[in-house]
Amino acid sequence: MTPDHRVWAAQRVLVHNLEPQDMLCVYGDQPTHWFGTLQGLLKLSNDSPDGRPITYAGLPTSGWFGEGTLIKQEPYRYNVSALRASTVGSLPIAAFHHLLEVSLEFNRYLMAQINERLGQFMAARVTDRTRNPEIRVARSLMALFNPVLYPTVDAFFQITQQELAYLIGIPRQRINEALQQLASKRVVELGYGGVRVIDPDLLAHIGQQKDTSRLGSDAGGEPRPTDGGQRG
Protein backbone atom coordinates (compact mmCIF):
# COMPACT_ATOMS: atom_id res chain seq x y z
CA MET A 1 0.00 0.00 0.00
CA THR A 2 1.00 3.63 -0.27
CA PRO A 3 2.61 5.16 2.82
CA ASP A 4 -0.55 7.21 3.51
CA HIS A 5 -2.76 4.12 3.36
CA ARG A 6 -0.36 2.20 5.60
CA VAL A 7 -0.48 4.93 8.23
CA TRP A 8 -4.26 5.18 7.94
CA ALA A 9 -4.68 1.43 8.44
CA ALA A 10 -2.14 1.17 11.27
CA GLN A 11 -3.99 3.85 13.22
CA ARG A 12 -7.10 1.68 13.17
CA VAL A 13 -5.60 -1.67 14.09
CA LEU A 14 -6.57 -2.96 17.54
CA VAL A 15 -4.38 -5.32 19.56
CA HIS A 16 -5.68 -8.32 21.52
CA ASN A 17 -3.92 -10.82 23.80
CA LEU A 18 -5.05 -14.44 23.74
CA GLU A 19 -4.33 -17.26 26.14
CA PRO A 20 -3.93 -20.89 25.03
CA GLN A 21 -7.25 -22.36 23.83
CA ASP A 22 -8.95 -18.93 23.63
CA MET A 23 -11.34 -18.72 20.68
CA LEU A 24 -10.90 -15.80 18.30
CA CYS A 25 -13.38 -16.77 15.58
CA VAL A 26 -16.33 -19.11 16.12
CA TYR A 27 -18.19 -21.02 13.41
CA GLY A 28 -21.46 -19.25 12.60
CA ASP A 29 -20.51 -15.87 14.08
CA GLN A 30 -20.63 -12.79 11.90
CA PRO A 31 -17.15 -11.28 11.27
CA THR A 32 -16.40 -7.80 12.54
CA HIS A 33 -12.62 -7.55 11.97
CA TRP A 34 -9.80 -8.73 9.75
CA PHE A 35 -7.26 -10.53 11.94
CA GLY A 36 -3.52 -11.04 11.88
CA THR A 37 -1.14 -12.93 14.18
CA LEU A 38 1.31 -10.35 15.51
CA GLN A 39 3.04 -12.89 17.74
CA GLY A 40 2.30 -16.50 18.62
CA LEU A 41 0.49 -19.33 16.89
CA LEU A 42 -3.20 -19.81 16.07
CA LYS A 43 -5.07 -22.71 14.51
CA LEU A 44 -7.80 -22.50 11.86
CA SER A 45 -9.98 -25.60 12.08
CA ASN A 46 -13.40 -27.15 11.81
CA ASP A 47 -15.18 -30.40 12.61
CA SER A 48 -15.93 -33.01 9.96
CA PRO A 49 -19.50 -34.38 9.61
CA ASP A 50 -18.51 -37.31 11.85
CA GLY A 51 -17.23 -34.92 14.53
CA ARG A 52 -13.52 -35.43 13.88
CA PRO A 53 -11.45 -32.22 14.15
CA ILE A 54 -9.91 -31.01 10.89
CA THR A 55 -7.11 -28.45 10.92
CA TYR A 56 -6.94 -26.29 7.81
CA ALA A 57 -3.93 -24.20 8.75
CA GLY A 58 -1.58 -23.04 11.45
CA LEU A 59 -1.41 -19.25 11.61
CA PRO A 60 2.03 -18.12 12.82
CA THR A 61 3.41 -14.63 13.28
CA SER A 62 2.76 -12.21 10.35
CA GLY A 63 -0.18 -14.22 8.98
CA TRP A 64 -3.40 -12.30 8.25
CA PHE A 65 -6.56 -14.27 7.60
CA GLY A 66 -10.33 -14.17 7.11
CA GLU A 67 -10.38 -11.78 4.16
CA GLY A 68 -12.59 -14.09 2.08
CA THR A 69 -15.23 -14.15 4.80
CA LEU A 70 -15.16 -10.36 5.10
CA ILE A 71 -15.41 -9.84 1.35
CA LYS A 72 -18.41 -12.16 1.10
CA GLN A 73 -19.80 -10.76 4.36
CA GLU A 74 -20.92 -14.18 5.50
CA PRO A 75 -20.63 -15.96 8.88
CA TYR A 76 -17.46 -17.82 9.74
CA ARG A 77 -17.33 -21.36 8.39
CA TYR A 78 -14.41 -22.28 10.65
CA ASN A 79 -13.00 -21.74 14.13
CA VAL A 80 -9.79 -19.95 15.02
CA SER A 81 -8.18 -20.60 18.40
CA ALA A 82 -4.86 -19.91 20.09
CA LEU A 83 -2.41 -22.79 20.43
CA ARG A 84 -0.21 -20.71 22.72
CA ALA A 85 -0.27 -17.26 24.29
CA SER A 86 -0.56 -14.96 21.28
CA THR A 87 -0.98 -11.33 20.29
CA VAL A 88 -3.45 -10.57 17.52
CA GLY A 89 -4.10 -7.44 15.49
CA SER A 90 -7.53 -6.65 14.11
CA LEU A 91 -8.69 -4.16 11.50
CA PRO A 92 -12.42 -3.23 11.75
CA ILE A 93 -14.51 -4.45 8.85
CA ALA A 94 -15.43 -0.91 7.79
CA ALA A 95 -11.75 0.02 7.49
CA PHE A 96 -11.09 -3.23 5.59
CA HIS A 97 -13.74 -2.43 3.00
CA HIS A 98 -12.55 1.16 2.73
CA LEU A 99 -9.08 -0.09 1.76
CA LEU A 100 -10.71 -2.38 -0.80
CA GLU A 101 -12.29 0.66 -2.40
CA VAL A 102 -9.30 3.02 -2.41
CA SER A 103 -6.14 0.90 -2.57
CA LEU A 104 -5.15 -1.03 -5.68
CA GLU A 105 -2.11 -2.39 -3.84
CA PHE A 106 -4.33 -3.76 -1.06
CA ASN A 107 -6.51 -5.51 -3.64
CA ARG A 108 -3.49 -7.10 -5.27
CA TYR A 109 -2.21 -8.24 -1.88
CA LEU A 110 -5.57 -9.83 -1.05
CA MET A 111 -5.75 -11.59 -4.42
CA ALA A 112 -2.35 -13.18 -3.81
CA GLN A 113 -3.34 -14.00 -0.23
CA ILE A 114 -6.62 -15.67 -1.20
CA ASN A 115 -5.00 -17.65 -4.01
CA GLU A 116 -2.23 -18.90 -1.72
CA ARG A 117 -4.67 -19.73 1.07
CA LEU A 118 -6.88 -21.71 -1.31
CA GLY A 119 -3.90 -23.80 -2.33
CA GLN A 120 -3.01 -24.30 1.32
CA PHE A 121 -6.52 -25.46 2.21
CA MET A 122 -6.60 -27.91 -0.70
CA ALA A 123 -3.22 -29.29 0.37
CA ALA A 124 -4.47 -29.58 3.95
CA ARG A 125 -7.37 -31.77 2.87
CA VAL A 126 -4.97 -34.07 1.01
CA THR A 127 -2.62 -34.13 4.00
CA ASP A 128 -5.51 -34.99 6.30
CA ARG A 129 -5.99 -38.23 4.31
CA THR A 130 -2.27 -39.02 4.31
CA ARG A 131 -1.21 -41.73 6.77
CA ASN A 132 2.58 -41.52 6.51
CA PRO A 133 3.73 -39.37 9.48
CA GLU A 134 6.94 -38.19 7.80
CA ILE A 135 5.04 -36.94 4.74
CA ARG A 136 2.39 -35.28 6.92
CA VAL A 137 4.98 -33.48 9.03
CA ALA A 138 6.91 -32.40 5.93
CA ARG A 139 3.78 -30.97 4.32
CA SER A 140 2.74 -29.19 7.49
CA LEU A 141 6.18 -27.63 7.94
CA MET A 142 6.07 -26.47 4.31
CA ALA A 143 2.76 -24.75 5.02
CA LEU A 144 4.12 -22.99 8.12
CA PHE A 145 7.14 -21.72 6.18
CA ASN A 146 5.02 -20.21 3.39
CA PRO A 147 6.72 -16.88 2.53
CA VAL A 148 3.59 -15.40 0.92
CA LEU A 149 1.24 -16.01 3.83
CA TYR A 150 3.83 -15.61 6.60
CA PRO A 151 6.55 -13.27 5.29
CA THR A 152 8.44 -12.83 8.57
CA VAL A 153 8.73 -16.49 9.56
CA ASP A 154 12.38 -17.34 10.15
CA ALA A 155 14.21 -20.52 9.13
CA PHE A 156 14.06 -21.47 12.81
CA PHE A 157 10.40 -21.81 13.71
CA GLN A 158 9.48 -21.91 17.39
CA ILE A 159 7.01 -24.74 17.80
CA THR A 160 6.78 -27.66 20.19
CA GLN A 161 6.12 -31.23 19.17
CA GLN A 162 2.83 -31.06 21.06
CA GLU A 163 1.76 -28.03 19.04
CA LEU A 164 2.64 -29.86 15.85
CA ALA A 165 0.59 -32.81 17.06
CA TYR A 166 -2.47 -30.60 17.52
CA LEU A 167 -1.95 -28.96 14.13
CA ILE A 168 -1.36 -32.16 12.18
CA GLY A 169 -3.73 -34.43 14.07
CA ILE A 170 -1.44 -37.34 14.97
CA PRO A 171 0.05 -38.32 18.35
CA ARG A 172 3.16 -36.60 19.66
CA GLN A 173 5.10 -39.87 19.51
CA ARG A 174 4.55 -40.05 15.75
CA ILE A 175 5.56 -36.39 15.42
CA ASN A 176 8.82 -37.12 17.23
CA GLU A 177 9.56 -40.14 15.05
CA ALA A 178 8.87 -38.17 11.86
CA LEU A 179 11.05 -35.26 12.96
CA GLN A 180 13.87 -37.63 13.81
CA GLN A 181 13.60 -39.15 10.34
CA LEU A 182 13.72 -35.71 8.73
CA ALA A 183 16.66 -34.72 10.92
CA SER A 184 18.58 -37.87 9.99
CA LYS A 185 18.22 -36.86 6.32
CA ARG A 186 19.52 -33.36 7.11
CA VAL A 187 16.21 -31.82 6.10
CA VAL A 188 15.62 -30.16 9.46
CA GLU A 189 17.56 -29.49 12.61
CA LEU A 190 15.81 -29.94 15.93
CA GLY A 191 16.51 -27.22 18.46
CA TYR A 192 15.22 -26.22 21.85
CA GLY A 193 11.54 -25.37 21.39
CA GLY A 194 11.59 -25.36 17.62
CA VAL A 195 12.60 -26.66 14.21
CA ARG A 196 15.10 -25.22 11.72
CA VAL A 197 14.61 -26.07 8.06
CA ILE A 198 18.03 -26.82 6.55
CA ASP A 199 17.02 -28.07 3.10
CA PRO A 200 13.66 -26.61 1.97
CA ASP A 201 13.94 -28.28 -1.46
CA LEU A 202 14.32 -31.74 0.05
CA LEU A 203 11.51 -30.96 2.50
CA ALA A 204 9.25 -30.11 -0.45
CA HIS A 205 10.34 -33.29 -2.25
CA ILE A 206 9.44 -35.46 0.73
CA GLY A 207 6.13 -33.64 1.16
CA GLN A 208 5.23 -34.28 -2.47
CA GLN A 209 5.88 -38.00 -2.28
CA LYS A 210 2.97 -40.36 -2.80
CA ASP A 211 1.73 -41.96 0.40
CA THR A 212 1.80 -45.74 0.09
CA SER A 213 1.26 -46.52 3.79
CA ARG A 214 -1.85 -48.24 5.03
CA LEU A 215 -4.30 -46.82 7.53
CA GLY A 216 -2.81 -47.03 11.02
CA SER A 217 -4.56 -47.19 14.34
CA ASP A 218 -3.22 -43.75 15.27
CA ALA A 219 -4.30 -41.92 12.12
CA GLY A 220 -7.95 -41.40 12.77
CA GLY A 221 -8.14 -38.19 14.75
CA GLU A 222 -6.57 -35.18 16.28
CA PRO A 223 -4.97 -35.76 19.69
CA ARG A 224 -6.80 -34.25 22.61
CA PRO A 225 -5.29 -32.79 25.80
CA THR A 226 -5.64 -35.22 28.67
CA ASP A 227 -3.90 -33.38 31.48
CA GLY A 228 -5.80 -30.12 31.48
CA GLY A 229 -2.76 -28.36 30.06
CA GLN A 230 -2.22 -26.22 27.03
CA ARG A 231 -4.01 -27.43 23.93
CA GLY A 232 -1.16 -26.34 21.76
Solvent accessible surface area in square Angstrom, and as a share of the most:
residue,aa,sasa,rsa
1,M,61,0.27
2,T,52,0.30
3,P,104,0.66
4,D,115,0.60
5,H,44,0.20
6,R,146,0.53
7,V,85,0.49
8,W,66,0.23
9,A,10,0.08
10,A,69,0.53
11,Q,135,0.60
12,R,90,0.33
13,V,45,0.26
14,L,87,0.43
15,V,95,0.55
16,H,64,0.28
17,N,123,0.63
18,L,19,0.09
19,E,105,0.47
20,P,39,0.24
21,Q,84,0.37
22,D,55,0.28
23,M,97,0.43
24,L,35,0.17
25,C,3,0.02
26,V,63,0.36
27,Y,116,0.44
28,G,44,0.43
29,D,72,0.37
30,Q,104,0.46
31,P,6,0.04
32,T,80,0.47
33,H,40,0.18
34,W,16,0.06
35,F,21,0.09
36,G,0,0.00
37,T,0,0.00
38,L,73,0.36
39,Q,123,0.55
40,G,7,0.07
41,L,0,0.00
42,L,0,0.00
43,K,5,0.02
44,L,4,0.02
45,S,14,0.09
46,N,29,0.15
47,D,86,0.45
48,S,16,0.11
49,P,151,0.95
50,D,115,0.59
51,G,45,0.43
52,R,65,0.24
53,P,18,0.11
54,I,12,0.06
55,T,22,0.13
56,Y,48,0.18
57,A,6,0.05
58,G,9,0.08
59,L,0,0.00
60,P,1,0.01
61,T,47,0.28
62,S,20,0.13
63,G,0,0.00
64,W,48,0.17
65,F,2,0.01
66,G,13,0.13
67,E,5,0.02
68,G,25,0.24
69,T,12,0.07
70,L,0,0.00
71,I,71,0.36
72,K,131,0.56
73,Q,111,0.49
74,E,32,0.14
75,P,56,0.35
76,Y,12,0.04
77,R,143,0.52
78,Y,26,0.10
79,N,33,0.17
80,V,0,0.00
81,S,9,0.06
82,A,1,0.01
83,L,1,0.00
84,R,51,0.19
85,A,62,0.48
86,S,6,0.04
87,T,33,0.19
88,V,0,0.00
89,G,0,0.00
90,S,0,0.00
91,L,4,0.02
92,P,39,0.25
93,I,49,0.25
94,A,77,0.60
95,A,8,0.06
96,F,0,0.00
97,H,41,0.18
98,H,71,0.32
99,L,1,0.01
100,L,40,0.20
101,E,143,0.64
102,V,68,0.39
103,S,2,0.01
104,L,108,0.54
105,E,71,0.32
106,F,6,0.03
107,N,45,0.23
108,R,147,0.54
109,Y,89,0.34
110,L,3,0.02
111,M,137,0.61
112,A,50,0.39
113,Q,1,0.00
114,I,70,0.35
115,N,104,0.54
116,E,54,0.24
117,R,16,0.06
118,L,103,0.51
119,G,38,0.37
120,Q,15,0.07
121,F,55,0.23
122,M,121,0.54
123,A,56,0.44
124,A,19,0.14
125,R,88,0.32
126,V,76,0.44
127,T,14,0.08
128,D,15,0.08
129,R,146,0.53
130,T,6,0.04
131,R,63,0.23
132,N,43,0.22
133,P,40,0.25
134,E,21,0.09
135,I,7,0.04
136,R,7,0.03
137,V,0,0.00
138,A,0,0.00
139,R,48,0.18
140,S,21,0.13
141,L,0,0.00
142,M,65,0.29
143,A,32,0.25
144,L,4,0.02
145,F,40,0.17
146,N,21,0.11
147,P,102,0.64
148,V,69,0.40
149,L,2,0.01
150,Y,2,0.01
151,P,89,0.56
152,T,94,0.55
153,V,32,0.18
154,D,90,0.47
155,A,49,0.38
156,F,48,0.20
157,F,15,0.06
158,Q,123,0.55
159,I,5,0.02
160,T,64,0.37
161,Q,42,0.19
162,Q,58,0.26
163,E,4,0.02
164,L,1,0.00
165,A,0,0.00
166,Y,8,0.03
167,L,15,0.07
168,I,11,0.06
169,G,10,0.09
170,I,5,0.03
171,P,47,0.30
172,R,126,0.46
173,Q,116,0.51
174,R,74,0.27
175,I,0,0.00
176,N,52,0.27
177,E,75,0.34
178,A,1,0.00
179,L,2,0.01
180,Q,91,0.41
181,Q,89,0.40
182,L,0,0.00
183,A,25,0.19
184,S,89,0.58
185,K,99,0.42
186,R,151,0.55
187,V,0,0.00
188,V,1,0.00
189,E,78,0.35
190,L,59,0.29
191,G,37,0.36
192,Y,220,0.83
193,G,37,0.36
194,G,6,0.06
195,V,4,0.02
196,R,95,0.35
197,V,18,0.10
198,I,67,0.34
199,D,51,0.26
200,P,85,0.53
201,D,118,0.61
202,L,57,0.28
203,L,4,0.02
204,A,27,0.21
205,H,106,0.47
206,I,6,0.03
207,G,2,0.02
208,Q,135,0.60
209,Q,76,0.34
210,K,172,0.73
211,D,38,0.20
212,T,118,0.69
213,S,51,0.33
214,R,218,0.80
215,L,127,0.63
216,G,31,0.30
217,S,127,0.82
218,D,38,0.20
219,A,5,0.04
220,G,47,0.45
221,G,30,0.29
222,E,12,0.05
223,P,26,0.16
224,R,132,0.48
225,P,40,0.25
226,T,136,0.79
227,D,123,0.64
228,G,76,0.73
229,G,30,0.29
230,Q,77,0.34
231,R,44,0.16
232,G,6,0.06
